[in-house]
């Protein structure tokens, strides 16, 4: 697997462009992704937990997925203004 470390250099930008140009998604992957998304839309957290166990091998509970509001506030404070703006606009 090729690993690219982000930098704001032309060398990185060229490597990223080449990497993205090579990227292809097989029909099988697309159909699995579509199935996962449909399942998550229909079943919400239940489906997320199922796929987390299936793909990541992590058996979590809904409670373990919850983020404490204080943790969220603390995390937001660590973001740059540009990152906060990008999140709000997404």
PyMOL Python script that loads the backbone (N, CA, C, O; Angstrom):
from pymol import cmd

cmd.read_pdbstr("""\
ATOM      1  N   UNK A   1       0.846  -1.168   0.000  1.00  0.00           N
ATOM      2  CA  UNK A   1       0.000   0.000   0.000  1.00  0.00           C
ATOM      3  C   UNK A   1       0.892   1.231   0.000  1.00  0.00           C
ATOM      4  O   UNK A   1       1.854   1.319   0.762  1.00  0.00           O
ATOM      5  N   UNK A   2       0.563   2.160  -0.849  1.00  0.00           N
ATOM      6  CA  UNK A   2       1.313   3.402  -0.915  1.00  0.00           C
ATOM      7  C   UNK A   2       0.776   4.354   0.141  1.00  0.00           C
ATOM      8  O   UNK A   2      -0.436   4.516   0.286  1.00  0.00           O
ATOM      9  N   UNK A   3       1.676   4.976   0.869  1.00  0.00           N
ATOM     10  CA  UNK A   3       1.281   5.937   1.900  1.00  0.00           C
ATOM     11  C   UNK A   3       1.788   7.309   1.486  1.00  0.00           C
ATOM     12  O   UNK A   3       2.973   7.481   1.200  1.00  0.00           O
ATOM     13  N   UNK A   4       0.890   8.282   1.455  1.00  0.00           N
ATOM     14  CA  UNK A   4       1.257   9.656   1.141  1.00  0.00           C
ATOM     15  C   UNK A   4       1.097  10.491   2.397  1.00  0.00           C
ATOM     16  O   UNK A   4       0.045  10.475   3.036  1.00  0.00           O
ATOM     17  N   UNK A   5       2.141  11.217   2.747  1.00  0.00           N
ATOM     18  CA  UNK A   5       2.048  12.120   3.892  1.00  0.00           C
ATOM     19  C   UNK A   5       1.804  13.518   3.352  1.00  0.00           C
ATOM     20  O   UNK A   5       2.536  14.006   2.491  1.00  0.00           O
ATOM     21  N   UNK A   6       0.758  14.154   3.874  1.00  0.00           N
ATOM     22  CA  UNK A   6       0.358  15.464   3.373  1.00  0.00           C
ATOM     23  C   UNK A   6       1.456  16.496   3.570  1.00  0.00           C
ATOM     24  O   UNK A   6       2.086  16.574   4.624  1.00  0.00           O
ATOM     25  N   UNK A   7       1.661  17.270   2.542  1.00  0.00           N
ATOM     26  CA  UNK A   7       2.486  18.473   2.635  1.00  0.00           C
ATOM     27  C   UNK A   7       1.981  19.422   1.561  1.00  0.00           C
ATOM     28  O   UNK A   7       1.295  19.012   0.624  1.00  0.00           O
ATOM     29  N   UNK A   8       2.318  20.656   1.703  1.00  0.00           N
ATOM     30  CA  UNK A   8       1.842  21.673   0.766  1.00  0.00           C
ATOM     31  C   UNK A   8       2.912  21.930  -0.297  1.00  0.00           C
ATOM     32  O   UNK A   8       3.268  23.076  -0.568  1.00  0.00           O
ATOM     33  N   UNK A   9       3.413  20.857  -0.889  1.00  0.00           N
ATOM     34  CA  UNK A   9       4.476  20.984  -1.885  1.00  0.00           C
ATOM     35  C   UNK A   9       3.991  20.465  -3.235  1.00  0.00           C
ATOM     36  O   UNK A   9       3.085  19.635  -3.302  1.00  0.00           O
ATOM     37  N   UNK A  10       4.599  20.959  -4.304  1.00  0.00           N
ATOM     38  CA  UNK A  10       4.240  20.445  -5.633  1.00  0.00           C
ATOM     39  C   UNK A  10       4.495  18.938  -5.756  1.00  0.00           C
ATOM     40  O   UNK A  10       3.748  18.236  -6.436  1.00  0.00           O
ATOM     41  N   UNK A  11       5.540  18.448  -5.104  1.00  0.00           N
ATOM     42  CA  UNK A  11       5.849  17.017  -5.164  1.00  0.00           C
ATOM     43  C   UNK A  11       4.686  16.197  -4.601  1.00  0.00           C
ATOM     44  O   UNK A  11       4.280  15.200  -5.197  1.00  0.00           O
ATOM     45  N   UNK A  12       4.154  16.618  -3.455  1.00  0.00           N
ATOM     46  CA  UNK A  12       3.013  15.912  -2.867  1.00  0.00           C
ATOM     47  C   UNK A  12       1.800  16.017  -3.777  1.00  0.00           C
ATOM     48  O   UNK A  12       1.119  15.020  -4.019  1.00  0.00           O
ATOM     49  N   UNK A  13       1.523  17.209  -4.281  1.00  0.00           N
ATOM     50  CA  UNK A  13       0.359  17.411  -5.145  1.00  0.00           C
ATOM     51  C   UNK A  13       0.437  16.506  -6.377  1.00  0.00           C
ATOM     52  O   UNK A  13      -0.571  15.925  -6.780  1.00  0.00           O
ATOM     53  N   UNK A  14       1.621  16.382  -6.976  1.00  0.00           N
ATOM     54  CA  UNK A  14       1.793  15.503  -8.141  1.00  0.00           C
ATOM     55  C   UNK A  14       1.588  14.043  -7.765  1.00  0.00           C
ATOM     56  O   UNK A  14       0.932  13.297  -8.492  1.00  0.00           O
ATOM     57  N   UNK A  15       2.152  13.633  -6.624  1.00  0.00           N
ATOM     58  CA  UNK A  15       1.991  12.245  -6.175  1.00  0.00           C
ATOM     59  C   UNK A  15       0.521  11.940  -5.910  1.00  0.00           C
ATOM     60  O   UNK A  15       0.041  10.858  -6.248  1.00  0.00           O
ATOM     61  N   UNK A  16      -0.193  12.885  -5.307  1.00  0.00           N
ATOM     62  CA  UNK A  16      -1.614  12.695  -5.020  1.00  0.00           C
ATOM     63  C   UNK A  16      -2.417  12.596  -6.312  1.00  0.00           C
ATOM     64  O   UNK A  16      -3.307  11.754  -6.431  1.00  0.00           O
ATOM     65  N   UNK A  17      -2.103  13.452  -7.276  1.00  0.00           N
ATOM     66  CA  UNK A  17      -2.797  13.402  -8.571  1.00  0.00           C
ATOM     67  C   UNK A  17      -2.594  12.044  -9.246  1.00  0.00           C
ATOM     68  O   UNK A  17      -3.546  11.458  -9.763  1.00  0.00           O
ATOM     69  N   UNK A  18      -1.360  11.545  -9.243  1.00  0.00           N
ATOM     70  CA  UNK A  18      -1.077  10.244  -9.850  1.00  0.00           C
ATOM     71  C   UNK A  18      -1.813   9.128  -9.119  1.00  0.00           C
ATOM     72  O   UNK A  18      -2.368   8.223  -9.742  1.00  0.00           O
ATOM     73  N   UNK A  19      -1.810   9.203  -7.804  1.00  0.00           N
ATOM     74  CA  UNK A  19      -2.497   8.191  -7.003  1.00  0.00           C
ATOM     75  C   UNK A  19      -3.991   8.174  -7.324  1.00  0.00           C
ATOM     76  O   UNK A  19      -4.574   7.110  -7.534  1.00  0.00           O
ATOM     77  N   UNK A  20      -4.599   9.348  -7.359  1.00  0.00           N
ATOM     78  CA  UNK A  20      -6.042   9.432  -7.629  1.00  0.00           C
ATOM     79  C   UNK A  20      -6.372   8.976  -9.046  1.00  0.00           C
ATOM     80  O   UNK A  20      -7.428   8.386  -9.276  1.00  0.00           O
ATOM     81  N   UNK A  21      -5.486   9.242  -9.988  1.00  0.00           N
ATOM     82  CA  UNK A  21      -5.728   8.824 -11.370  1.00  0.00           C
ATOM     83  C   UNK A  21      -5.727   7.307 -11.495  1.00  0.00           C
ATOM     84  O   UNK A  21      -6.406   6.753 -12.360  1.00  0.00           O
ATOM     85  N   UNK A  22      -4.967   6.631 -10.634  1.00  0.00           N
ATOM     86  CA  UNK A  22      -4.887   5.172 -10.678  1.00  0.00           C
ATOM     87  C   UNK A  22      -6.057   4.506  -9.967  1.00  0.00           C
ATOM     88  O   UNK A  22      -6.341   3.329 -10.186  1.00  0.00           O
ATOM     89  N   UNK A  23      -6.722   5.258  -9.127  1.00  0.00           N
ATOM     90  CA  UNK A  23      -7.772   4.676  -8.289  1.00  0.00           C
ATOM     91  C   UNK A  23      -8.949   4.222  -9.143  1.00  0.00           C
ATOM     92  O   UNK A  23      -9.485   4.977  -9.953  1.00  0.00           O
ATOM     93  N   UNK A  24      -9.322   2.997  -8.941  1.00  0.00           N
ATOM     94  CA  UNK A  24     -10.508   2.465  -9.593  1.00  0.00           C
ATOM     95  C   UNK A  24     -11.326   1.738  -8.537  1.00  0.00           C
ATOM     96  O   UNK A  24     -10.785   1.190  -7.577  1.00  0.00           O
ATOM     97  N   UNK A  25     -12.600   1.746  -8.728  1.00  0.00           N
ATOM     98  CA  UNK A  25     -13.490   1.060  -7.802  1.00  0.00           C
ATOM     99  C   UNK A  25     -14.226  -0.006  -8.584  1.00  0.00           C
ATOM    100  O   UNK A  25     -14.921   0.286  -9.558  1.00  0.00           O
ATOM    101  N   UNK A  26     -14.069  -1.232  -8.155  1.00  0.00           N
ATOM    102  CA  UNK A  26     -14.743  -2.314  -8.862  1.00  0.00           C
ATOM    103  C   UNK A  26     -16.238  -2.259  -8.572  1.00  0.00           C
ATOM    104  O   UNK A  26     -16.673  -1.661  -7.587  1.00  0.00           O
ATOM    105  N   UNK A  27     -17.002  -2.882  -9.432  1.00  0.00           N
ATOM    106  CA  UNK A  27     -18.448  -2.934  -9.243  1.00  0.00           C
ATOM    107  C   UNK A  27     -18.823  -3.592  -7.933  1.00  0.00           C
ATOM    108  O   UNK A  27     -19.807  -3.208  -7.300  1.00  0.00           O
ATOM    109  N   UNK A  28     -18.041  -4.586  -7.520  1.00  0.00           N
ATOM    110  CA  UNK A  28     -18.320  -5.271  -6.254  1.00  0.00           C
ATOM    111  C   UNK A  28     -18.235  -4.309  -5.081  1.00  0.00           C
ATOM    112  O   UNK A  28     -19.096  -4.316  -4.201  1.00  0.00           O
ATOM    113  N   UNK A  29     -17.192  -3.476  -5.068  1.00  0.00           N
ATOM    114  CA  UNK A  29     -17.019  -2.521  -3.976  1.00  0.00           C
ATOM    115  C   UNK A  29     -18.178  -1.537  -3.971  1.00  0.00           C
ATOM    116  O   UNK A  29     -18.743  -1.241  -2.918  1.00  0.00           O
ATOM    117  N   UNK A  30     -18.529  -1.036  -5.138  1.00  0.00           N
ATOM    118  CA  UNK A  30     -19.631  -0.075  -5.223  1.00  0.00           C
ATOM    119  C   UNK A  30     -20.931  -0.667  -4.708  1.00  0.00           C
ATOM    120  O   UNK A  30     -21.689   0.011  -4.014  1.00  0.00           O
ATOM    121  N   UNK A  31     -21.195  -1.914  -5.037  1.00  0.00           N
ATOM    122  CA  UNK A  31     -22.449  -2.520  -4.588  1.00  0.00           C
ATOM    123  C   UNK A  31     -22.434  -2.764  -3.081  1.00  0.00           C
ATOM    124  O   UNK A  31     -23.462  -2.611  -2.420  1.00  0.00           O
ATOM    125  N   UNK A  32     -21.277  -3.142  -2.533  1.00  0.00           N
ATOM    126  CA  UNK A  32     -21.184  -3.338  -1.077  1.00  0.00           C
ATOM    127  C   UNK A  32     -21.375  -2.008  -0.360  1.00  0.00           C
ATOM    128  O   UNK A  32     -22.090  -1.938   0.639  1.00  0.00           O
ATOM    129  N   UNK A  33     -20.745  -0.963  -0.861  1.00  0.00           N
ATOM    130  CA  UNK A  33     -20.888   0.364  -0.247  1.00  0.00           C
ATOM    131  C   UNK A  33     -22.341   0.818  -0.303  1.00  0.00           C
ATOM    132  O   UNK A  33     -22.862   1.347   0.678  1.00  0.00           O
ATOM    133  N   UNK A  34     -22.994   0.617  -1.434  1.00  0.00           N
ATOM    134  CA  UNK A  34     -24.402   1.001  -1.565  1.00  0.00           C
ATOM    135  C   UNK A  34     -25.265   0.234  -0.571  1.00  0.00           C
ATOM    136  O   UNK A  34     -26.188   0.794   0.020  1.00  0.00           O
ATOM    137  N   UNK A  35     -24.966  -1.041  -0.390  1.00  0.00           N
ATOM    138  CA  UNK A  35     -25.718  -1.860   0.568  1.00  0.00           C
ATOM    139  C   UNK A  35     -25.508  -1.365   2.001  1.00  0.00           C
ATOM    140  O   UNK A  35     -26.459  -1.267   2.777  1.00  0.00           O
ATOM    141  N   UNK A  36     -24.258  -1.056   2.344  1.00  0.00           N
ATOM    142  CA  UNK A  36     -23.956  -0.562   3.692  1.00  0.00           C
ATOM    143  C   UNK A  36     -24.677   0.760   3.938  1.00  0.00           C
ATOM    144  O   UNK A  36     -25.292   0.946   4.988  1.00  0.00           O
ATOM    145  N   UNK A  37     -24.605   1.676   2.978  1.00  0.00           N
ATOM    146  CA  UNK A  37     -25.266   2.974   3.146  1.00  0.00           C
ATOM    147  C   UNK A  37     -26.775   2.827   3.300  1.00  0.00           C
ATOM    148  O   UNK A  37     -27.382   3.484   4.145  1.00  0.00           O
ATOM    149  N   UNK A  38     -27.375   1.975   2.494  1.00  0.00           N
ATOM    150  CA  UNK A  38     -28.820   1.757   2.593  1.00  0.00           C
ATOM    151  C   UNK A  38     -29.183   1.177   3.951  1.00  0.00           C
ATOM    152  O   UNK A  38     -30.180   1.571   4.556  1.00  0.00           O
ATOM    153  N   UNK A  39     -28.373   0.245   4.426  1.00  0.00           N
ATOM    154  CA  UNK A  39     -28.618  -0.378   5.728  1.00  0.00           C
ATOM    155  C   UNK A  39     -28.500   0.651   6.852  1.00  0.00           C
ATOM    156  O   UNK A  39     -29.318   0.668   7.772  1.00  0.00           O
ATOM    157  N   UNK A  40     -27.484   1.505   6.776  1.00  0.00           N
ATOM    158  CA  UNK A  40     -27.297   2.533   7.811  1.00  0.00           C
ATOM    159  C   UNK A  40     -28.445   3.539   7.770  1.00  0.00           C
ATOM    160  O   UNK A  40     -28.918   3.980   8.817  1.00  0.00           O
ATOM    161  N   UNK A  41     -28.891   3.903   6.577  1.00  0.00           N
ATOM    162  CA  UNK A  41     -30.031   4.828   6.483  1.00  0.00           C
ATOM    163  C   UNK A  41     -31.285   4.216   7.105  1.00  0.00           C
ATOM    164  O   UNK A  41     -32.054   4.902   7.779  1.00  0.00           O
ATOM    165  N   UNK A  42     -31.477   2.935   6.873  1.00  0.00           N
ATOM    166  CA  UNK A  42     -32.689   2.261   7.356  1.00  0.00           C
ATOM    167  C   UNK A  42     -32.617   1.915   8.838  1.00  0.00           C
ATOM    168  O   UNK A  42     -33.615   2.032   9.549  1.00  0.00           O
ATOM    169  N   UNK A  43     -31.434   1.487   9.317  1.00  0.00           N
ATOM    170  CA  UNK A  43     -31.344   0.974  10.685  1.00  0.00           C
ATOM    171  C   UNK A  43     -30.482   1.820  11.618  1.00  0.00           C
ATOM    172  O   UNK A  43     -30.370   1.509  12.803  1.00  0.00           O
ATOM    173  N   UNK A  44     -29.879   2.873  11.104  1.00  0.00           N
ATOM    174  CA  UNK A  44     -29.118   3.791  11.945  1.00  0.00           C
ATOM    175  C   UNK A  44     -27.968   3.139  12.698  1.00  0.00           C
ATOM    176  O   UNK A  44     -27.190   2.365  12.141  1.00  0.00           O
ATOM    177  N   UNK A  45     -27.881   3.479  13.996  1.00  0.00           N
ATOM    178  CA  UNK A  45     -26.771   3.011  14.830  1.00  0.00           C
ATOM    179  C   UNK A  45     -26.656   1.493  14.869  1.00  0.00           C
ATOM    180  O   UNK A  45     -25.553   0.953  14.956  1.00  0.00           O
ATOM    181  N   UNK A  46     -27.775   0.815  14.807  1.00  0.00           N
ATOM    182  CA  UNK A  46     -27.744  -0.654  14.831  1.00  0.00           C
ATOM    183  C   UNK A  46     -26.885  -1.177  13.679  1.00  0.00           C
ATOM    184  O   UNK A  46     -26.071  -2.082  13.863  1.00  0.00           O
ATOM    185  N   UNK A  47     -27.074  -0.603  12.496  1.00  0.00           N
ATOM    186  CA  UNK A  47     -26.288  -1.020  11.331  1.00  0.00           C
ATOM    187  C   UNK A  47     -24.834  -0.581  11.469  1.00  0.00           C
ATOM    188  O   UNK A  47     -23.925  -1.324  11.097  1.00  0.00           O
ATOM    189  N   UNK A  48     -24.609   0.611  11.998  1.00  0.00           N
ATOM    190  CA  UNK A  48     -23.231   1.082  12.194  1.00  0.00           C
ATOM    191  C   UNK A  48     -22.479   0.121  13.106  1.00  0.00           C
ATOM    192  O   UNK A  48     -21.331  -0.229  12.833  1.00  0.00           O
ATOM    193  N   UNK A  49     -23.120  -0.303  14.183  1.00  0.00           N
ATOM    194  CA  UNK A  49     -22.494  -1.252  15.112  1.00  0.00           C
ATOM    195  C   UNK A  49     -22.201  -2.580  14.420  1.00  0.00           C
ATOM    196  O   UNK A  49     -21.142  -3.175  14.618  1.00  0.00           O
ATOM    197  N   UNK A  50     -23.149  -3.036  13.607  1.00  0.00           N
ATOM    198  CA  UNK A  50     -22.968  -4.303  12.890  1.00  0.00           C
ATOM    199  C   UNK A  50     -21.758  -4.230  11.957  1.00  0.00           C
ATOM    200  O   UNK A  50     -20.929  -5.141  11.940  1.00  0.00           O
ATOM    201  N   UNK A  51     -21.656  -3.155  11.187  1.00  0.00           N
ATOM    202  CA  UNK A  51     -20.559  -3.034  10.232  1.00  0.00           C
ATOM    203  C   UNK A  51     -19.231  -2.714  10.909  1.00  0.00           C
ATOM    204  O   UNK A  51     -18.174  -3.086  10.399  1.00  0.00           O
ATOM    205  N   UNK A  52     -19.269  -2.039  12.036  1.00  0.00           N
ATOM    206  CA  UNK A  52     -18.036  -1.799  12.792  1.00  0.00           C
ATOM    207  C   UNK A  52     -17.447  -3.125  13.239  1.00  0.00           C
ATOM    208  O   UNK A  52     -16.234  -3.329  13.173  1.00  0.00           O
ATOM    209  N   UNK A  53     -18.309  -4.022  13.692  1.00  0.00           N
ATOM    210  CA  UNK A  53     -17.830  -5.345  14.097  1.00  0.00           C
ATOM    211  C   UNK A  53     -17.360  -6.144  12.876  1.00  0.00           C
ATOM    212  O   UNK A  53     -16.311  -6.788  12.914  1.00  0.00           O
ATOM    213  N   UNK A  54     -18.136  -6.095  11.807  1.00  0.00           N
ATOM    214  CA  UNK A  54     -17.810  -6.888  10.615  1.00  0.00           C
ATOM    215  C   UNK A  54     -16.498  -6.443   9.966  1.00  0.00           C
ATOM    216  O   UNK A  54     -15.645  -7.276   9.657  1.00  0.00           O
ATOM    217  N   UNK A  55     -16.334  -5.140   9.758  1.00  0.00           N
ATOM    218  CA  UNK A  55     -15.180  -4.651   9.012  1.00  0.00           C
ATOM    219  C   UNK A  55     -13.977  -4.302   9.885  1.00  0.00           C
ATOM    220  O   UNK A  55     -12.835  -4.426   9.444  1.00  0.00           O
ATOM    221  N   UNK A  56     -14.227  -3.868  11.114  1.00  0.00           N
ATOM    222  CA  UNK A  56     -13.131  -3.434  11.987  1.00  0.00           C
ATOM    223  C   UNK A  56     -12.812  -4.425  13.094  1.00  0.00           C
ATOM    224  O   UNK A  56     -11.775  -4.328  13.750  1.00  0.00           O
ATOM    225  N   UNK A  57     -13.716  -5.382  13.296  1.00  0.00           N
ATOM    226  CA  UNK A  57     -13.498  -6.356  14.361  1.00  0.00           C
ATOM    227  C   UNK A  57     -13.705  -5.775  15.745  1.00  0.00           C
ATOM    228  O   UNK A  57     -13.253  -6.350  16.735  1.00  0.00           O
ATOM    229  N   UNK A  58     -14.387  -4.636  15.825  1.00  0.00           N
ATOM    230  CA  UNK A  58     -14.623  -3.985  17.116  1.00  0.00           C
ATOM    231  C   UNK A  58     -16.081  -4.143  17.502  1.00  0.00           C
ATOM    232  O   UNK A  58     -16.970  -3.657  16.802  1.00  0.00           O
ATOM    233  N   UNK A  59     -16.324  -4.811  18.598  1.00  0.00           N
ATOM    234  CA  UNK A  59     -17.695  -4.993  19.072  1.00  0.00           C
ATOM    235  C   UNK A  59     -17.984  -3.873  20.071  1.00  0.00           C
ATOM    236  O   UNK A  59     -17.506  -3.894  21.205  1.00  0.00           O
ATOM    237  N   UNK A  60     -18.770  -2.906  19.631  1.00  0.00           N
ATOM    238  CA  UNK A  60     -19.085  -1.737  20.446  1.00  0.00           C
ATOM    239  C   UNK A  60     -20.553  -1.740  20.824  1.00  0.00           C
ATOM    240  O   UNK A  60     -21.363  -2.474  20.257  1.00  0.00           O
ATOM    241  N   UNK A  61     -20.871  -0.912  21.784  1.00  0.00           N
ATOM    242  CA  UNK A  61     -22.270  -0.687  22.145  1.00  0.00           C
ATOM    243  C   UNK A  61     -22.641   0.718  21.691  1.00  0.00           C
ATOM    244  O   UNK A  61     -21.769   1.542  21.411  1.00  0.00           O
ATOM    245  N   UNK A  62     -23.937   0.984  21.620  1.00  0.00           N
ATOM    246  CA  UNK A  62     -24.386   2.329  21.265  1.00  0.00           C
ATOM    247  C   UNK A  62     -23.858   3.337  22.279  1.00  0.00           C
ATOM    248  O   UNK A  62     -23.508   4.462  21.923  1.00  0.00           O
ATOM    249  N   UNK A  63     -23.803   2.931  23.536  1.00  0.00           N
ATOM    250  CA  UNK A  63     -23.303   3.824  24.588  1.00  0.00           C
ATOM    251  C   UNK A  63     -21.837   4.183  24.341  1.00  0.00           C
ATOM    252  O   UNK A  63     -21.428   5.322  24.568  1.00  0.00           O
ATOM    253  N   UNK A  64     -21.053   3.215  23.879  1.00  0.00           N
ATOM    254  CA  UNK A  64     -19.631   3.460  23.625  1.00  0.00           C
ATOM    255  C   UNK A  64     -19.420   4.424  22.456  1.00  0.00           C
ATOM    256  O   UNK A  64     -18.381   5.079  22.369  1.00  0.00           O
ATOM    257  N   UNK A  65     -20.402   4.510  21.560  1.00  0.00           N
ATOM    258  CA  UNK A  65     -20.286   5.415  20.414  1.00  0.00           C
ATOM    259  C   UNK A  65     -20.640   6.850  20.774  1.00  0.00           C
ATOM    260  O   UNK A  65     -20.274   7.775  20.049  1.00  0.00           O
ATOM    261  N   UNK A  66     -21.341   7.046  21.870  1.00  0.00           N
ATOM    262  CA  UNK A  66     -21.761   8.394  22.241  1.00  0.00           C
ATOM    263  C   UNK A  66     -20.557   9.227  22.671  1.00  0.00           C
ATOM    264  O   UNK A  66     -19.641   8.739  23.334  1.00  0.00           O
ATOM    265  N   UNK A  67     -20.587  10.476  22.280  1.00  0.00           N
ATOM    266  CA  UNK A  67     -19.524  11.400  22.671  1.00  0.00           C
ATOM    267  C   UNK A  67     -20.122  12.401  23.648  1.00  0.00           C
ATOM    268  O   UNK A  67     -21.139  13.035  23.368  1.00  0.00           O
ATOM    269  N   UNK A  68     -19.480  12.530  24.780  1.00  0.00           N
ATOM    270  CA  UNK A  68     -19.908  13.458  25.824  1.00  0.00           C
ATOM    271  C   UNK A  68     -19.856  14.888  25.269  1.00  0.00           C
ATOM    272  O   UNK A  68     -18.875  15.255  24.622  1.00  0.00           O
ATOM    273  N   UNK A  69     -20.892  15.700  25.511  1.00  0.00           N
ATOM    274  CA  UNK A  69     -20.884  17.081  25.015  1.00  0.00           C
ATOM    275  C   UNK A  69     -19.639  17.866  25.438  1.00  0.00           C
ATOM    276  O   UNK A  69     -19.141  18.695  24.676  1.00  0.00           O
ATOM    277  N   UNK A  70     -19.142  17.612  26.633  1.00  0.00           N
ATOM    278  CA  UNK A  70     -17.928  18.305  27.085  1.00  0.00           C
ATOM    279  C   UNK A  70     -16.726  17.904  26.230  1.00  0.00           C
ATOM    280  O   UNK A  70     -15.867  18.732  25.927  1.00  0.00           O
ATOM    281  N   UNK A  71     -16.670  16.619  25.841  1.00  0.00           N
ATOM    282  CA  UNK A  71     -15.584  16.162  24.963  1.00  0.00           C
ATOM    283  C   UNK A  71     -15.675  16.840  23.599  1.00  0.00           C
ATOM    284  O   UNK A  71     -14.659  17.209  23.010  1.00  0.00           O
ATOM    285  N   UNK A  72     -16.917  17.003  23.097  1.00  0.00           N
ATOM    286  CA  UNK A  72     -17.096  17.667  21.806  1.00  0.00           C
ATOM    287  C   UNK A  72     -16.622  19.112  21.873  1.00  0.00           C
ATOM    288  O   UNK A  72     -15.919  19.584  20.980  1.00  0.00           O
ATOM    289  N   UNK A  73     -17.009  19.812  22.938  1.00  0.00           N
ATOM    290  CA  UNK A  73     -16.592  21.210  23.083  1.00  0.00           C
ATOM    291  C   UNK A  73     -15.078  21.313  23.148  1.00  0.00           C
ATOM    292  O   UNK A  73     -14.483  22.197  22.531  1.00  0.00           O
ATOM    293  N   UNK A  74     -14.456  20.409  23.896  1.00  0.00           N
ATOM    294  CA  UNK A  74     -12.994  20.424  24.008  1.00  0.00           C
ATOM    295  C   UNK A  74     -12.348  20.145  22.653  1.00  0.00           C
ATOM    296  O   UNK A  74     -11.344  20.764  22.302  1.00  0.00           O
ATOM    297  N   UNK A  75     -12.919  19.218  21.898  1.00  0.00           N
ATOM    298  CA  UNK A  75     -12.367  18.878  20.587  1.00  0.00           C
ATOM    299  C   UNK A  75     -12.501  20.044  19.616  1.00  0.00           C
ATOM    300  O   UNK A  75     -11.587  20.316  18.837  1.00  0.00           O
ATOM    301  N   UNK A  76     -13.633  20.728  19.662  1.00  0.00           N
ATOM    302  CA  UNK A  76     -13.854  21.873  18.772  1.00  0.00           C
ATOM    303  C   UNK A  76     -12.805  22.948  19.024  1.00  0.00           C
ATOM    304  O   UNK A  76     -12.346  23.602  18.087  1.00  0.00           O
ATOM    305  N   UNK A  77     -12.430  23.130  20.271  1.00  0.00           N
ATOM    306  CA  UNK A  77     -11.434  24.153  20.613  1.00  0.00           C
ATOM    307  C   UNK A  77     -10.069  23.859  20.008  1.00  0.00           C
ATOM    308  O   UNK A  77      -9.258  24.770  19.842  1.00  0.00           O
ATOM    309  N   UNK A  78      -9.806  22.600  19.677  1.00  0.00           N
ATOM    310  CA  UNK A  78      -8.506  22.245  19.097  1.00  0.00           C
ATOM    311  C   UNK A  78      -8.469  22.454  17.586  1.00  0.00           C
ATOM    312  O   UNK A  78      -7.399  22.384  16.981  1.00  0.00           O
ATOM    313  N   UNK A  79      -9.626  22.711  16.969  1.00  0.00           N
ATOM    314  CA  UNK A  79      -9.690  22.879  15.517  1.00  0.00           C
ATOM    315  C   UNK A  79      -9.293  24.289  15.099  1.00  0.00           C
ATOM    316  O   UNK A  79      -9.519  25.259  15.822  1.00  0.00           O
ATOM    317  N   UNK A  80      -8.709  24.375  13.937  1.00  0.00           N
ATOM    318  CA  UNK A  80      -8.424  25.694  13.373  1.00  0.00           C
ATOM    319  C   UNK A  80      -9.741  26.305  12.893  1.00  0.00           C
ATOM    320  O   UNK A  80     -10.736  25.603  12.715  1.00  0.00           O
ATOM    321  N   UNK A  81      -9.730  27.605  12.691  1.00  0.00           N
ATOM    322  CA  UNK A  81     -10.928  28.290  12.190  1.00  0.00           C
ATOM    323  C   UNK A  81     -11.324  27.730  10.826  1.00  0.00           C
ATOM    324  O   UNK A  81     -12.512  27.583  10.536  1.00  0.00           O
ATOM    325  N   UNK A  82     -10.344  27.419   9.998  1.00  0.00           N
ATOM    326  CA  UNK A  82     -10.631  26.870   8.662  1.00  0.00           C
ATOM    327  C   UNK A  82     -11.300  25.506   8.765  1.00  0.00           C
ATOM    328  O   UNK A  82     -12.225  25.209   8.008  1.00  0.00           O
ATOM    329  N   UNK A  83     -10.840  24.675   9.697  1.00  0.00           N
ATOM    330  CA  UNK A  83     -11.447  23.352   9.870  1.00  0.00           C
ATOM    331  C   UNK A  83     -12.880  23.473  10.388  1.00  0.00           C
ATOM    332  O   UNK A  83     -13.768  22.754   9.930  1.00  0.00           O
ATOM    333  N   UNK A  84     -13.108  24.377  11.337  1.00  0.00           N
ATOM    334  CA  UNK A  84     -14.480  24.581  11.849  1.00  0.00           C
ATOM    335  C   UNK A  84     -15.399  25.044  10.721  1.00  0.00           C
ATOM    336  O   UNK A  84     -16.535  24.583  10.608  1.00  0.00           O
ATOM    337  N   UNK A  85     -14.905  25.951   9.893  1.00  0.00           N
ATOM    338  CA  UNK A  85     -15.699  26.451   8.767  1.00  0.00           C
ATOM    339  C   UNK A  85     -16.015  25.311   7.800  1.00  0.00           C
ATOM    340  O   UNK A  85     -17.150  25.188   7.338  1.00  0.00           O
ATOM    341  N   UNK A  86     -15.027  24.486   7.493  1.00  0.00           N
ATOM    342  CA  UNK A  86     -15.236  23.368   6.564  1.00  0.00           C
ATOM    343  C   UNK A  86     -16.279  22.402   7.098  1.00  0.00           C
ATOM    344  O   UNK A  86     -17.103  21.894   6.337  1.00  0.00           O
ATOM    345  N   UNK A  87     -16.252  22.145   8.393  1.00  0.00           N
ATOM    346  CA  UNK A  87     -17.234  21.238   8.999  1.00  0.00           C
ATOM    347  C   UNK A  87     -18.630  21.844   8.923  1.00  0.00           C
ATOM    348  O   UNK A  87     -19.592  21.159   8.579  1.00  0.00           O
ATOM    349  N   UNK A  88     -18.736  23.128   9.245  1.00  0.00           N
ATOM    350  CA  UNK A  88     -20.050  23.790   9.187  1.00  0.00           C
ATOM    351  C   UNK A  88     -20.620  23.777   7.773  1.00  0.00           C
ATOM    352  O   UNK A  88     -21.832  23.658   7.595  1.00  0.00           O
ATOM    353  N   UNK A  89     -19.761  23.897   6.774  1.00  0.00           N
ATOM    354  CA  UNK A  89     -20.218  23.978   5.386  1.00  0.00           C
ATOM    355  C   UNK A  89     -20.445  22.612   4.741  1.00  0.00           C
ATOM    356  O   UNK A  89     -20.966  22.530   3.629  1.00  0.00           O
ATOM    357  N   UNK A  90     -20.060  21.556   5.424  1.00  0.00           N
ATOM    358  CA  UNK A  90     -20.205  20.233   4.804  1.00  0.00           C
ATOM    359  C   UNK A  90     -21.571  19.650   5.047  1.00  0.00           C
ATOM    360  O   UNK A  90     -21.859  18.542   4.594  1.00  0.00           O
TER     361      UNK A  90
END
""", "prot")
cmd.dss("prot")
cmd.show_as("cartoon", "prot")
cmd.util.cbc("prot")
cmd.orient("prot")
